[in-house]
């Protein structure tokens, strides 16, 4: 019995070590770029700080980091999520717990929230429009093999399927 457990654990540990997995820590950050506070239109830029940690014993050379920002389409009658911007970066990570930090380019999200606009004694409702930040998805790939991934929230993952 002890021998079979030892074999099982060694097979499990070998599978993890040979999988070439990386650990991803992604921290989004944003800046408000709206110049005029009285203006209804909002511009906010987002970028990602990504730390890729190599948990294997071999150096990862020439792997690809793919990132995607998603936005909520605020046009009336739609409840959709769209790709605002995506990109790729090549990177290398040394072995045994070493890491590489990467910052993605800033992506601007421009939208107008629902508001009322006065003209004289009457006011009209202005519908919301544009694209508001919804989340991100990051993958590290070696060829077609996914080494690691991170998503901002599980609701976004379900919506993308």
C-alpha positions in Angstrom: 0.0 0.0 0.0 2.8 2.5 0.9 4.6 1.7 -2.3 1.5 2.4 -4.4 1.0 5.7 -2.6 4.7 6.7 -3.2 4.3 5.9 -6.9 1.1 7.9 -7.1 2.6 10.9 -5.4 5.8 10.8 -7.6 3.6 10.6 -10.8 1.6 13.6 -9.6 4.7 15.7 -8.8 6.3 14.7 -12.1 3.2 15.9 -14.0 3.2 19.2 -12.3 6.9 19.8 -12.8 6.8 18.8 -16.5 3.7 20.8 -17.3 5.9 24.0 -17.6 3.4 26.0 -15.6 3.9 29.6 -14.7 2.2 31.7 -12.0 0.6 34.9 -13.0 -0.2 37.9 -10.7 -2.0 40.6 -12.5 -2.8 44.0 -11.0 -4.8 46.5 -13.2 -4.4 50.2 -12.6 -6.2 53.1 -14.0 -6.1 56.9 -14.5 -8.9 59.3 -15.0 -8.1 61.3 -18.1 -11.3 63.4 -18.2 -10.0 67.0 -18.5 -13.2 68.9 -17.9 -15.1 67.7 -14.8 -18.3 69.4 -16.1 -18.2 67.4 -19.3 -20.4 64.3 -19.3 -18.0 62.1 -21.3 -15.6 60.1 -19.2 -12.2 58.9 -20.4 -10.3 56.4 -18.2 -7.1 54.6 -19.1 -6.2 51.1 -17.9 -3.0 49.1 -18.0 -1.9 45.9 -16.4 1.1 45.1 -14.1 1.8 41.4 -14.8 4.3 39.3 -12.9 5.2 36.0 -14.6 6.9 33.6 -12.2 8.6 30.4 -13.6 7.9 27.5 -11.2 9.8 25.0 -13.3 13.5 24.1 -13.2 14.1 25.2 -16.8 14.4 28.6 -18.3 11.4 29.7 -20.4 12.7 31.5 -23.4 10.6 33.2 -26.1 7.2 32.6 -24.5 4.3 34.8 -25.5 2.2 36.9 -23.1 -1.2 37.7 -24.6 -3.4 40.3 -23.0 -6.9 41.5 -23.8 -9.0 44.3 -22.3 -12.8 43.9 -22.5 -15.4 46.6 -22.4 -19.1 46.8 -21.8 -20.9 48.2 -24.9 -23.2 50.8 -23.4 -25.3 51.4 -26.5 -29.0 51.1 -25.7 -30.4 47.7 -26.5 -27.1 45.9 -26.3 -25.8 44.0 -23.3 -22.6 42.8 -24.9 -18.9 42.6 -24.0 -16.5 43.6 -26.7 -12.7 43.4 -27.1 -11.4 47.0 -26.6 -7.8 46.2 -27.3 -5.4 43.2 -27.2 -1.8 42.6 -27.8 1.2 40.2 -27.4 4.7 40.4 -26.0 7.6 38.0 -26.1 9.4 37.4 -22.8 11.9 35.1 -21.1 11.8 33.9 -17.5 14.8 32.3 -15.7 14.2 29.0 -13.9 13.3 28.0 -10.3 11.0 30.8 -9.0 12.5 33.7 -10.9 10.0 36.2 -12.3 9.6 38.9 -14.9 7.5 42.1 -14.5 5.7 43.5 -17.5 3.5 46.6 -17.9 1.0 46.5 -20.8 0.3 49.7 -22.8 -2.4 52.0 -21.6 -5.8 51.5 -23.1 -8.4 54.3 -23.1 -12.1 53.6 -22.4 -14.4 56.4 -23.4 -18.1 56.5 -22.3 -20.9 58.8 -21.5 -23.0 57.8 -18.5 -26.8 58.4 -18.6 -27.5 62.0 -17.5 -30.0 64.8 -18.0 -29.2 67.8 -20.0 -31.0 71.1 -19.4 -32.0 73.5 -22.1 -34.0 76.4 -20.8 -36.8 75.1 -18.6 -36.9 71.6 -19.9 -34.4 68.7 -19.6 -33.8 65.7 -21.7 -32.3 62.4 -20.8 -29.1 61.5 -22.6 -28.7 57.7 -22.9 -25.4 56.1 -21.9 -23.0 55.3 -24.7 -19.4 54.2 -25.4 -17.3 51.5 -23.9 -16.7 51.1 -20.2 -14.0 48.8 -18.7 -15.3 45.3 -17.9 -12.1 43.3 -17.3 -9.0 41.6 -18.6 -7.7 38.2 -19.7 -4.0 37.3 -19.8 -2.4 34.1 -21.1 1.2 32.9 -21.2 1.8 30.6 -24.2 4.7 28.4 -25.5 3.6 27.8 -29.0 0.0 26.6 -28.7 0.4 25.4 -25.1 -1.1 27.5 -22.4 1.4 27.7 -19.5 -0.7 30.0 -17.4 -3.7 32.4 -17.5 -5.5 35.0 -15.4 -8.9 36.6 -15.8 -10.3 39.6 -13.8 -13.4 37.8 -12.7 -15.3 34.5 -13.3 -18.4 36.3 -14.5 -16.4 37.6 -17.5 -15.1 34.1 -18.2 -18.7 32.8 -18.3 -19.8 35.6 -20.5 -17.0 35.0 -23.0 -18.0 31.3 -23.5 
